[in-house]
Amino acid sequence: MAFWQLTLPTSPETSDALTNFLWEQGALGVVEEEAPPAAPELRAFFADTASSTRLLRALCAYQSSLRSLGFMVAPAEPALTVLHDGEWASAWQLSFPALEIGERLLIVPPWEARDGGTRGARVQVIIEPARAFGTGHHGSTEGCLRLLEDALRSAAAPPHVLDIGTGTGILAIAAVRLGAHHVLALDVDPDAIGAARLNADRNGCADRIALEMHGPEELSAAAPFRLVLANLLTHTHLAFRSHYERVTAPGGTLVLGGILADEAPQVTAALEAVGFALAAHLVIEGWASLRFRRPSGRP
């Protein structure tokens, strides 16, 4: 069997939109790759039964719509090449090598996993690359994982954790592997819930992660969380700021990701307006991750 490989130059402000568009066109996998000093690019894989002409026409129309909205779209043309079965598997797997993050985490795909759950001083988090967002290879996910590790290291006791927009479940699983007792993981996408459930099973922690398909607006305020995680986009953080205030316990920690670096001041101002204090600011590959503290004295 043969596959199409589509290679597309991109930029930080259009990468997520183009990735979602390629999934909607039926991609079997989409990989974002940094290629300095050249621009970053997306590689997407399609079955050879997909019409290359229709795919390129739809992609060009979508890029034109992004330009009309004022987004910077890379001028280089997308390229299509043919991969055969073995080449496709190799290209897909090489895009997800084992990745060390922070001092204790090792993110691995299933084909790199080892029995025992640890490698030296690092704990292994097994993530199946899938349609849901979050494999650790994106700057926003890596930033959240680093800030999560810091938050759990400084916690007086292992906290119960809330993960809003769990995607593949990577933050929830990493929290458990780093010592959290229990995680409530939310997402409105059934594909994400399925991916997170699969990954929790692979990591042997499904009994410590509760998966629910809804947003934070449906949570009761009766039992706020000592640690809240949300790797979402800026406009969602701004919309959720009152929910973050409600679900984060006094003295608790809020970790946010998915924020373009130049949007971080806007998010920080919005969270400070509802009582949070910025404790850490980390930028990786143009993406900011923020750690906030909710003061203990705030009701």
N, C-alpha and C positions, 0 to 999 in steps of 0.2 A: 504494500500500500504506500502511496505517496502523500505528501503533505505540502501545503504552501507555507513558506516563512515570509512574513511581511515585516520589513524593517522600516522604521519611521522615526526621523529626528523629532525631538520634542523639547519642551521647556518646563520648568517647575510649575508654571501657572496653568499649563494645558495638559500636563501628563495624566492627572486623574480623570479628566473629562474624556480624553482620547482612550484611556484604558477601558473605561466603562463602555464607550462606544464600540470598541473592538469586541468586548464580551457580548454586547447586544447583537453584533453581526455574526455570532456563532463561533468565536475563537475557542480553541481547545486549551489554550494557555497564553498568557501575556506576561512578558518580562520587561521590567524597566532596568536599563543598564547605563551606568556612568561610563563615559568614554573620553576622559580628558586627554589632550586639550580640546578635542572636538565636543560638540553639543551632546547631551544625553540622548538616548534613543530607546524606543520601544521595539521589542520583537514579539510578534504575535504569530501563532500557529493555527492553520486551518486545514481541515480535510480537503483533499484535492477535488472532491465533489462540489466544493464551493466555487461559484463563478468568479474568476479573478477580475474580469471586466466589471461586473456588478460591484464587487468589493471596492475596487479602486475608485469607481465613480461615486459610490456612497461616501467613501472617505474624503475625497476631494470636496464634495458638497458640504460635509460636516466641517472641514477645515475652513472653508469659505464663510460658514456661519459664525465660527469662532472669531475670524478676522473682523467680520461686520460688527461684532460685539466689543471690539477693541482689544482682544487678546493677541499677544505676539505668537505667531505661528511660524515655525522654522520653514525657511524657503525651500529647502532641499525636498526633492520628490521622494515619495515612498518607493521601496523596491520590493519586488516579489521574486522569490527563488523557490525551486522545488527541492524538497528533502525526501529521501526514502525512509522506510520504517526505522531502520537502525539509526540513521542520522537524526531523525526527529527525537528519538528517545535520548540520544546522547546530547543533543543541543538543549533539550529541556532540563535534563539532570545537571548539566554543567552550569546552568543558570542559578542553581541553588546549592552552592557548597556549604559545608558546615561553617558557622559564623560565631566567633567569640564576641560576647558583648559584656561590657562592664568587667567586674572582677570574678563573677561566679557563673555566668550563664553561657551555655553553648547551644545554639539553635541549629538543629539538624533536620534534613528531610528523612523520610522513613528509610530510604536506601543507604543512609549514612549512620543509622542508629546502631547503638551497641547495647547489649544486655547489661543490666545493673543500674542504669539511670545516671551514672556519673562517669566523668573522665578526668582523673586527677582531682583537682580542687573545684572543678566545674560541674554544675548540674546540667543534665541534658534535657532540652525541650524539643520534642519531636513535632514538627509541623508539616502537614501534607500541603504542598502548593495547590491552591484551588481557586475557585471563583471569588471567595471571600477575601477581604483585604487583610494582610498582616502575615508576612513570613519572616520579619526581622531584617530583610534586605533593603528596606526603605528608611530614609533618614528619620521620618516621624516615628516609626515603630521602634527603631533603635534608641531614639531619644527617650521615649516613654519607658522602655525596658531599663535604661540606665537610671532614670529617676525613680522608677519602681524599686529597683535594687537598693538605692540610697534610702528610700522611705522605709523599707522593711528592715534595713540594717539599724536605723535609728529608732525604730518602734520599741516602746517599753515592753510590749507583749504582742504576740502574733495577732493581727487584727482580722476581723471579718471585712471582706472587700467587696465593693460594687464595681463592675466593669460595664460601662455604658457603650454600646456599639461594639460588641466583642469581636466581630469579624471571624477570623479563624480560631479565636480563643487564645491567641498567643499570650496576651497579658494576663488573662485569668490563670492559665496553666503555669506561667512563670511565677505568678504570685504564690500559688500552691507549692511549687517546687522550691521556692525560697522561704517557705515557712508559714504562709497564711493558713489559718484553720479552714476557712470556707470562703467561696466566692459566689456571689450572685451575678451572673453574666446576662446582659440584655442585648437584644438586637431585633429590629423590625423585619429583617430579611430572612426568609426561611432557608435560603442557601447558606447563609452565615451560621444559623443555628445547627444545620446539618454538619457543616465543616467543623464547627467548634465541638460538637458531640463526638465526631470521629477522632479529632485530635485529643480530646480529653481521655477517650478510651485508650488510645495509643500510649498515652503517658501514665496510665494507671491511676488517674485522679478523677474519674467521672463521678465518684461518690462524694467528692468535695467541691464540685462545681454544679450549681443549679442553673439551668439555661431556661430563659423565659423570653417569649417573642412579643415584646412591647418596649415602649420607651420609659424614661424616668418619670414622666408625668403620671403614670399609673401606680407608682410606688407610694406606700403609706409613709408618713413622716414619723410614725411611732418609734421606729428603730433606725436612726441614722447610722451611717457607716464611718469607721475611723479612717478608712482609705478608699477613695473614689478615683477610678481611672476612666478616661474618655479620650480615645484617639479618633477624633472626628474633624470636620472642617470648621473653619473660623465662623461661618455664618450660623452653624449649629451650636457652637459654644455660646455665641451671643444670645441665641434664642433660649438656651438651656440655663442661663446663669442663675435664674431664680430657683430652678430645680437643683442645681449644684448646692446652693445655699441650704435648701431644705433637706437634702439627703446626706450632707457631710456633717458629721458630729462636731460639736464644739471641741477645739483642740485637734481636729482631724486634718488629714492631708488630701489635697485634690491634685491629680496629675493629668495634664491636658496635652495632647499632641495633635498633629495634622494641621499645624498653623504655619503659613508662610512667614519667613523671618520678619518681613516688613509689616506683617499684620499683628505681631506679638504685642506691641504697645496698645493696640485697640482692645485686644482680649484682656490684657492686664488691667487696663482702666475699667473695663466692664466688671471684672471680678472684684477689684478693689472697691467699687461702688456698692457691692453687696456684702462687704465685710471681710474679704479674703486679703491676705498679705502674701506678696510674691516672695518665695524662699529660694528658688533656683530657676535659671534660664539657660537652656542648652540648645545650640543650633548645630545641626548636622545636615550637610548637603542642601542648605537653603531652607530647611524646615526647623521650626522652633518647637521645643517641648518645654512646658512650664510646670513648676511645682509650687502650689499655694498652700498656705497654712490658714485654717480658720481659727481665730483666737478663742481661747478657752472661755473667756468671759462673755462671749456673744451668745444670747439666748437662741 
